[in-house]
Amino acid sequence: MDKFEEFGKCIDEEFARLKGIKNLEDFGRRVDEELARVKSFVKEEVAPETEKRTAQFLRDVSEKLREAAAWIEARNAARPPKDSQP
């Protein structure tokens, strides 16, 4: 089954579930179930990868800041002392 057929099947399944909603209580229950599913997905799938990438980003930034600080210190060390300037 290709992606388009798979997507169509998912749409058909969702539409069938929506047709089964008889009243507002069923609708509210369905919304609660979907919110729980989304919350679980974010907590289990999105957050760990985001945290991993954030940690790596912070390490990269930290390294760049260390390099910038070293460059500034080297530049200051290369300057003549203030007392010898006219």
Backbone hydrogen bonds, N-H to C=O, Kabsch-Sander energy under -0.5 kcal/mol:
donor,donor_aa,acceptor,acceptor_aa,energy
6,E,2,D,-2.5
7,F,3,K,-2.6
8,G,4,F,-2.3
9,K,5,E,-2.3
10,C,6,E,-2.1
11,I,7,F,-2.3
12,D,8,G,-2.5
13,E,9,K,-2.4
14,E,10,C,-2.4
15,F,11,I,-2.7
16,A,12,D,-2.3
17,R,13,E,-2.1
18,L,14,E,-2.5
19,K,15,F,-2.2
20,G,16,A,-0.9
21,I,18,L,-1.4
22,K,20,G,-0.6
27,F,23,N,-2.0
28,G,24,L,-2.8
29,R,25,E,-2.3
30,R,26,D,-2.4
31,V,27,F,-2.5
32,D,28,G,-2.4
33,E,29,R,-2.3
34,E,30,R,-2.5
35,L,31,V,-2.7
36,A,32,D,-2.2
37,R,33,E,-2.2
38,V,34,E,-2.7
39,K,35,L,-2.7
40,S,36,A,-2.4
41,F,37,R,-2.4
42,V,38,V,-2.7
43,K,39,K,-2.5
44,E,40,S,-2.8
45,E,41,F,-2.9
46,V,41,F,-1.3
47,A,42,V,-3.1
49,E,45,E,-0.8
50,T,46,V,-2.5
51,E,47,A,-3.0
52,K,48,P,-2.3
53,R,49,E,-2.5
54,T,50,T,-2.5
55,A,51,E,-2.5
56,Q,52,K,-2.0
57,F,53,R,-2.5
58,L,54,T,-2.6
59,R,55,A,-2.1
60,D,56,Q,-2.5
61,V,57,F,-2.7
62,S,58,L,-2.6
63,E,59,R,-2.2
64,K,60,D,-2.2
65,L,61,V,-2.7
66,R,62,S,-2.3
67,E,63,E,-2.4
68,A,64,K,-2.4
69,A,65,L,-2.6
70,A,66,R,-2.3
71,W,67,E,-2.3
72,I,68,A,-2.4
73,E,69,A,-2.6
74,A,70,A,-2.5
75,R,71,W,-2.3
76,N,72,I,-2.6
77,A,73,E,-2.3
78,A,74,A,-1.5
79,R,75,R,-0.7
79,R,76,N,-0.7
84,S,81,P,-0.9
85,Q,82,K,-1.3
